Amino acid sequence: MCGRLSQYRGIHDFVDALSMPNALVNTVGDEPLNRYNLPPTSMAAVLRCEGVHLLAADVRWGWKPNWDKGTARRINARVEKVAHGPYFRQIWPHRALAAIDGWFEWVADPDDPKHKQPYLIRLKNGEPIFCASIGQFSPPHAEPAADDGFVILTADAEGGMVDIHDRRPVVLAPDLAEEWLSHDTPKERAEEIALLQGCPVQCFEWFKVDKAVGNVRNGGPWRPLE
């Protein structure tokens, strides 16, 4: 999975699609997010359960344990290892959803070797995408701590999406997304959901978009190519 997200709906659109009964605590505002081209370490809207409430908050995309002094924040975690490996052990219990509209991947362009062609990947039905995530989070309405952040779980892309990439986010249908977030879901069940019940490749579509999205300063809407 490449490190670029698209998150432009309003938070209420994501919450409505999730259909959870929990009262919403919204700290990101009511307007459309309009984040068409989010790179790593950006603040992204994330959903998680905080007590009996569903909390929507901006969290930095990327995390590493404080004992890791030599690498950049990681933005993804392999679902095959995340539950039992030492690196993400402290945040595995802290489940969340990165609520997005799509993500970008790049492939070599045979007609333009100096540049890669970006593709946008999204659900065929156009619905919001709920990416299984884990992270370190501050309490609601508190100033984010320097170590706060989240990572998106990724799985094998089953041969790749039009040979774009061999990994993809673990995307959960709304009912499974709700179960993933619930404090009542045991860790073993959460691992099963992430490993075995993510949306299959057949649920997605992808198409070329304007190469301008390669510039992170281009924060406006992406344009599909004919």
C-alpha positions as CSV (number, residue, x, y, z in Angstrom):
1,M,0.0,0.0,0.0
2,C,1.4,3.4,-1.0
3,G,1.4,6.2,1.5
4,R,-1.3,8.5,0.2
5,L,-5.0,8.8,1.2
6,S,-8.1,10.6,0.0
7,Q,-10.5,11.8,2.7
8,Y,-13.0,14.4,1.5
9,R,-16.5,13.7,2.8
10,G,-17.8,15.2,6.0
11,I,-17.3,13.1,9.2
12,H,-21.1,12.7,9.5
13,D,-21.1,10.9,6.1
14,F,-18.7,8.3,7.5
15,V,-20.6,8.0,10.7
16,D,-23.9,7.6,9.0
17,A,-22.5,4.8,6.8
18,L,-21.2,3.1,9.9
19,S,-24.6,3.1,11.6
20,M,-23.4,2.7,15.1
21,P,-25.8,3.5,18.0
22,N,-23.1,5.2,20.1
23,A,-23.5,8.9,20.6
24,L,-20.9,10.8,18.6
25,V,-18.2,13.0,20.1
26,N,-17.0,15.0,17.1
27,T,-13.8,17.0,17.4
28,V,-13.1,17.4,13.6
29,G,-16.0,19.6,12.7
30,D,-19.1,19.3,10.6
31,E,-17.8,20.5,7.2
32,P,-16.5,18.3,4.4
33,L,-12.9,17.3,5.2
34,N,-11.7,18.0,1.7
35,R,-8.4,16.2,2.2
36,Y,-7.9,14.8,-1.3
37,N,-4.3,14.0,-1.1
38,L,-3.1,13.1,2.4
39,P,0.6,12.1,2.8
40,P,2.1,10.3,5.7
41,T,2.5,12.2,9.0
42,S,-0.6,14.3,8.1
43,M,-3.5,14.6,10.5
44,A,-6.3,12.3,9.4
45,A,-9.8,11.8,10.7
46,V,-10.0,8.6,12.7
47,L,-13.0,6.9,14.4
48,R,-12.7,5.0,17.7
49,C,-14.7,4.1,20.7
50,E,-14.1,6.1,23.8
51,G,-16.1,4.7,26.6
52,V,-19.7,4.5,25.4
53,H,-19.1,7.1,22.7
54,L,-18.0,7.0,19.2
55,L,-15.1,9.6,18.9
56,A,-14.1,11.3,15.7
57,A,-10.7,13.0,16.0
58,D,-7.8,14.0,13.9
59,V,-4.7,11.8,14.6
60,R,-1.3,11.8,12.9
61,W,-0.9,9.1,10.3
62,G,2.2,7.2,11.4
63,W,3.5,5.8,14.7
64,K,6.5,4.2,16.2
65,P,7.3,3.0,19.8
66,N,9.4,5.4,21.8
67,W,12.2,2.9,22.0
68,D,12.7,3.0,18.2
69,K,15.2,5.7,17.7
70,G,16.4,4.9,14.2
71,T,13.5,4.9,11.8
72,A,10.6,7.1,10.6
73,R,7.1,6.5,11.8
74,R,5.5,3.5,10.2
75,I,2.2,4.1,8.4
76,N,1.2,0.5,7.8
77,A,1.3,-2.8,9.7
78,R,1.2,-6.2,8.2
79,V,-1.9,-8.0,9.5
80,E,-0.2,-11.3,9.5
81,K,2.3,-10.2,12.2
82,V,0.7,-7.2,14.0
83,A,-1.1,-9.1,16.7
84,H,2.0,-11.1,17.9
85,G,5.0,-9.1,16.9
86,P,6.9,-6.9,19.5
87,Y,6.8,-3.7,17.4
88,F,3.1,-2.9,17.6
89,R,2.4,-4.8,20.9
90,Q,1.6,-1.7,23.0
91,I,-1.0,-0.4,20.5
92,W,-2.6,-3.6,19.3
93,P,-5.4,-3.3,21.9
94,H,-6.2,0.2,20.7
95,R,-8.4,-0.3,17.7
96,A,-9.7,2.4,15.3
97,L,-10.9,3.0,11.8
98,A,-9.3,5.3,9.3
99,A,-12.4,6.5,7.4
100,I,-11.4,7.4,3.8
101,D,-12.8,7.7,0.3
102,G,-9.9,6.0,-1.4
103,W,-6.2,5.6,-1.6
104,F,-3.5,6.1,-4.3
105,E,-1.0,3.8,-5.8
106,W,1.6,4.5,-8.5
107,V,3.0,2.3,-11.3
108,A,5.6,2.9,-14.0
109,D,4.2,4.7,-17.1
110,P,5.6,3.0,-20.2
111,D,4.8,6.2,-22.2
112,D,6.6,8.5,-19.7
113,P,9.5,6.6,-18.0
114,K,10.4,9.6,-15.9
115,H,7.1,9.7,-14.2
116,K,4.8,7.2,-12.6
117,Q,1.1,6.9,-13.2
118,P,-1.1,7.4,-10.2
119,Y,-4.3,5.3,-9.7
120,L,-7.1,5.9,-7.3
121,I,-8.6,2.8,-5.6
122,R,-12.0,2.9,-4.1
123,L,-15.0,0.7,-3.4
124,K,-17.1,-0.1,-6.5
125,N,-20.3,0.9,-4.7
126,G,-18.9,4.4,-3.9
127,E,-19.4,3.9,-0.1
128,P,-17.0,5.2,2.5
129,I,-14.0,3.0,3.2
130,F,-13.3,1.8,6.8
131,C,-9.6,0.7,7.2
132,A,-8.8,-1.4,10.2
133,S,-6.3,0.6,12.2
134,I,-4.5,0.7,15.6
135,G,-2.8,3.5,17.4
136,Q,-1.8,5.6,20.4
137,F,-4.4,8.2,21.2
138,S,-4.9,11.0,23.7
139,P,-8.2,11.5,25.5
140,P,-11.0,13.4,23.9
141,H,-10.4,17.2,23.7
142,A,-6.9,16.9,25.0
143,E,-3.9,18.2,23.0
144,P,-2.4,15.4,21.0
145,A,0.8,14.0,22.5
146,A,4.0,13.9,20.5
147,D,3.9,10.1,20.4
148,D,0.2,9.8,19.2
149,G,-0.4,8.3,15.9
150,F,-2.1,5.4,14.0
151,V,-1.2,2.8,11.4
152,I,-3.4,1.1,8.9
153,L,-3.4,-2.7,8.8
154,T,-2.5,-4.2,5.4
155,A,-3.1,-7.6,3.8
156,D,-1.9,-9.4,0.7
157,A,-3.5,-7.9,-2.4
158,E,-4.1,-11.4,-3.9
159,G,-1.8,-10.9,-6.9
160,G,-2.1,-7.1,-6.9
161,M,-4.7,-4.7,-8.1
162,V,-4.0,-4.3,-11.8
163,D,-0.4,-5.0,-10.7
164,I,-0.4,-1.7,-8.8
165,H,0.8,-3.1,-5.5
166,D,1.1,-6.3,-3.6
167,R,-0.5,-4.9,-0.4
168,R,-3.8,-3.2,0.3
169,P,-5.6,-1.9,3.4
170,V,-7.8,-4.2,5.5
171,V,-11.1,-2.7,4.6
172,L,-14.1,-3.7,6.8
173,A,-17.8,-3.7,5.9
174,P,-19.8,-1.6,8.4
175,D,-21.0,-4.4,10.6
176,L,-17.5,-5.8,11.0
177,A,-16.1,-2.3,11.4
178,E,-18.5,-1.8,14.4
179,E,-17.4,-5.1,15.9
180,W,-13.8,-4.2,15.3
181,L,-14.2,-1.0,17.3
182,S,-16.3,-2.4,20.1
183,H,-14.6,-2.8,23.5
184,D,-16.6,-6.0,23.9
185,T,-14.7,-7.7,21.1
186,P,-12.0,-9.9,22.4
187,K,-8.5,-9.5,20.9
188,E,-8.7,-13.0,19.4
189,R,-11.9,-12.1,17.5
190,A,-10.4,-8.8,16.4
191,E,-7.4,-10.7,15.0
192,E,-9.8,-13.0,13.1
193,I,-11.7,-10.1,11.7
194,A,-8.5,-8.4,10.4
195,L,-7.0,-11.6,9.1
196,L,-10.0,-13.3,7.4
197,Q,-12.9,-10.9,6.9
198,G,-11.6,-7.8,5.1
199,C,-13.3,-6.9,1.9
200,P,-12.0,-8.9,-1.1
201,V,-10.3,-7.4,-4.1
202,Q,-13.5,-7.8,-6.1
203,C,-15.1,-5.1,-4.0
204,F,-12.8,-2.4,-5.4
205,E,-12.3,-0.5,-8.6
206,W,-9.3,1.6,-9.7
207,F,-8.6,4.1,-12.4
208,K,-5.9,6.5,-13.6
209,V,-5.9,10.1,-12.2
210,D,-4.1,13.2,-13.1
211,K,-0.3,13.0,-12.3
212,A,-0.7,16.2,-10.4
213,V,-1.7,14.2,-7.3
214,G,2.0,13.2,-7.1
215,N,2.7,16.6,-5.7
216,V,1.6,16.6,-2.0
217,R,1.1,20.4,-2.3
218,N,-1.7,19.8,-4.7
219,G,-4.4,19.3,-2.2
220,G,-7.4,19.9,-4.5
221,P,-9.7,17.3,-6.0
222,W,-8.1,14.6,-8.1
223,R,-9.1,14.3,-11.7
224,P,-9.8,11.0,-13.4
225,L,-8.2,10.5,-16.8
226,E,-10.3,9.4,-19.8
